Amino acid sequence: MFDYQESKTYLEPELNGQDAKPEVTIRQVRVEQPDETDAHELDVDERTFQIRLANTEMVRSHASSLIHRMYASRGYTVNNPLQENPHRVTMTISEEDKVIGTITLGIDSPSGLLADEIFKDEVDAYRARGRRVCELTKLAFDPTTRSKTALASLFHIIFIYLRRVQKCTDIFIEVNPRHRRFYERMLGFKKHGPKKMNPRVNAPAYLLCVETDYVEEQIQKMGGTSGHDNAEKSLYPYFFCPISEKQNKAAIDRQLAVLHTDQGNANAVNALAAIYQASRGATSVESLTLSH
């Protein structure tokens, strides 16, 4: 179930310090202090943050706590903590050793997706066409953080994993009706089927879907353009710049090669995320020179 709003996000304690660190140096940037009148809403767009795989019980516990806090604050029922599962991948994003967000990717398998519980007919229609489906669930973000950059970065890294490693063609999400427009407008999701009651959170939900081909097209068109005056009203300008991706192609391909043989390799996932994050803000569409 997705319940993200533009105006609110959600916070959690520090990540497990024993996670393997990627061999990539993250760019350090100057921290802008917020105005006193807005000090409770920290803007992390120009700060350093890290995206990492939640591959230990401790990190999954932190992410579960964050999810529970977010959902409980909205009156939703949350019963099951995150558990190790070969068909689910959870990623976290942290700022100054504090977890500020988490998201879980579910890959289709013989046991199906969580969305099958109430939207099986809709999902089966895609399977019947030979599509490789997946779902994004359990999005939680820091309530004191307003950062489209952080949110887009988390979406972008998990998108790279689901498209390039898992070869998924379609992404499903279940969202509360009041947040449906956000995902349609900001990410291009489309509604599939009627509104139904989601028993996992005891709240109504719509099933939304977007093709990974469409997401890739938007990234190629708008990624890295958020600082432009003509940037579109979308989350895609806050995704990583496709030109910097080309510049770092050799390093990216090395990590993807590892993941193609070992899909749960935390070092490769973390290094891949760090490569992208290191390029954030260091390059721009205008100034980049493609390497040959």
N, C-alpha and C positions, 0 to 999 in steps of 0.2 A: 504494500500500500504506500502510495506517495502522498505527502502532505506538505510540500514546500510552498512557501509564499515568498514573494519578492521582498516583503517588508520584515520577515522574521526568519531567523535561523537558530541553530541550537549547539550548546557547548558541553565539553566533557574533559576529564582529567588527562594527564599526560600519557603518551604511548609507552609501551613496553620498551625499556632501554636496551633490551637484549636483541632486538631485531637487527638483522644484518644490514649494514649501511652500504649503499652503492658507491662505487669508485668514481663518483662524479662530484665535483665541487659546486655547490649551489651559490649563485650570485648573491652577495650581500648588498642590501640597498638601504638608503636612509629612511628612517621611520618618521612619518609625518604625525605630529600630535594633533588629536582632534580638538575642536573648540570645547570650552568648558560646558557649554550648553548641550553638547552632543557627545560628551565623554563616555557615556554608557553604550554607545553604538560604535564599536571599533571598526574602522575601515582598513582591511588587510590587503587591498588591491596592490599597494606598493611595498608590501613586506614579503619576506621569504617564508614560504610554506612548503611542506613536503607531503607527497602522496605515497602511501605505502600499503602493501598487502597485509591484511589482518590475518596472519597465519599462525598465531599462537593463542592458547586459551586466554591469556591475560589480555591481549589486544582485543580479542572477540568479546571479552567481558566488558571492557571499556566501551566498545561500540554498542553492545547490548544495553548498557546502562544509559547511554546517550539516547538510543532509540526509545527506551522505556520512558525517559523523562519527557521527550518531545511528544510522544503519542498520549501519554497520561495527561499531559497539560492540556490536551485537546479533548479529553474525555474518552479516548479510544481504549479498547481492551488490548493489552499486549501480554501474551502468555509465554511464548517460546523465545528463549534467548538464541543468539547466533551460535551455531554448532558447526564443527568440521563436517564438510559435505563435499564429495568430489564433484558435484554438479552445481555448487554455489561458490562464488568468489566475492569476498568482502574487501573493500578498500576504504582507507581512512585518509583524511587530510588533516595535517597538524600545523599549527602556527606557534612558534616559540615554545615547543614541547607540549603544547596543549592541543588535544583533538578538537577540531572545529567542524568536522563533518564525516559522514560515512554513507556508503551506498553498497548494496549487494546485487550482484549479477547472478541470475539463475539460468542455467543452460538446459535446454530440453533434453530429456532422457526417458527411459522406460517408465520412470515414476512420474513423469510429466512436470508441469510448472505449477506454482501456487495458484496462478490465475485459472487453472483448470477447475478449481473447486466451484466456481460460479460462472466462468466464461468458457467452458470447455468447447461448446459448439463453435464459438467464434475463433478460438485458437485452432481447433481441428480443421477449420476451413483453410487455414494457411498450410497446415501439415499436408493436407490432401493435394495441395499444389506443389509439394516438394520443397517447401520453404524451410529454412533452418531457423527456428524461432528461439527467442530468449526473453527474459523479463528483468526489469530493474525494480527492486523492492527496498524497503527499509531505508529510505533516505532520511537523514537527520542532519541538521546544521545548527551551529551556535546561535542562540537567540540574540546575542549582543553583536553579531557580525553581519555587516552588509557588504558582501563582496561578490559581484557577478564573476570576477576573475577567478576566485577560488572555486566557486560552484562550477563554472565552465571548465576549469582545469580538471576537476574530478570527473566530470562527465566525459571529457575528451580522452583521458587515460583509460577509463573503463571501456569507452567506445573502441579505442585501438585494440584492446584485448579481445573484445567480443567479435570484432570484425576480422582482424588480421590473424588472431590465434584460433578462435573458435569458429570462424567463417560463418557467423550468423547473418541472416538476411533481413530479419524483422525484429524490432524491439517492442515489447509490450510493457505497459505500466497500468496499474490500477490507481485511480486518483479520486479523491473526494470531489463531488460536483463543484464546490466553490473554488477549487484550484484548477479545474479543467482548462479554463481559458489561458492560464499561464503557460501550460505545456503546449497548447495549440499555437499560441502566438510566438512564444520564445524559442521553441524547438521544432515546431512543425508536426507535432503529433496529431492524429485524427481519431475521432471517436468510432468505435466498433461495437454495435449492440446497444441495448437499453441500459438504463441505470438499474443496478441491483444492490441488494444488501450484502455487504461483505462480513461474514461471521467471524473472521479472524480479528477484526478490529471493532466489530459491532457498529459499523457506520456504512452509509451508502457509498457506492463507487461506480465510476465509469471505467470501461476498458478502452485505453488509447493505444495506438500503434504508429510507428514510423519505420520506414525502410532504411536500412543502413546505407543504401546507395544515395538516398536523399541527404542523409546526414553528411556523407562524404562530400557531396556536391556543395553543400552550404559551407563546410569548412574550407574547401578550396576557394570558394568565392569570397568569404568574409573573414576567415580566421586571421587574427592579428590586426584587425582594423578598428578596434574599439576606440582608439585615440583620434580617429578621423572625424571631422565635422559631419561627414555624410554617412557615418556608420548607421546601419539599419537598426530598427527597434527589434532586436533579437538577441539571444544569448550567443549566437555563433561568432560575432565579432570578438568575443572574449576568449574564444578557443585559441589554441596555439597557432602561430603563423605557419602556413604550409611551405613558405620559402625557407624558413629556418629548419623545417623538417627535412627538406631536400639537402640542406647544408650538412645536416647531421645523419644523413642516410646510412653511412657505413656503420656508425656506432649503434643506430637504431636497429639495423638489420642483424647485427651480432646478437643483440638481446632477443629479438624475435626468433632467431634460429634456435636459441636455447629453449624458448617457450614452445616451439613447434615439436620438440622432443620431450619436454618436461613442462607441461602446462601450469603446474603449481609451483614453479621455481620462484621463490620469493626474491632472491637476489636479482634475478633478471627483471621481474616486474618493477622492483624498486629502482633499479638502475635505469630502466626505460623511462619511468616517470621523472627521474632526476635529470635525464638528458633533455627532456622537453622543458622542464621547469627552469633549467639553467639558461635556456634561450629566451625565457620570458623577459621582455623589456630590454634585452641586450641588443636586439635587432629589430628592424622595422621593414615593412614592405618596400619603402622607398630606398633604404640604405643597403639592403642586403645584396650581395653579389653571389650568384649561384656558383657553386664549385662544380668543376667538371671532372 
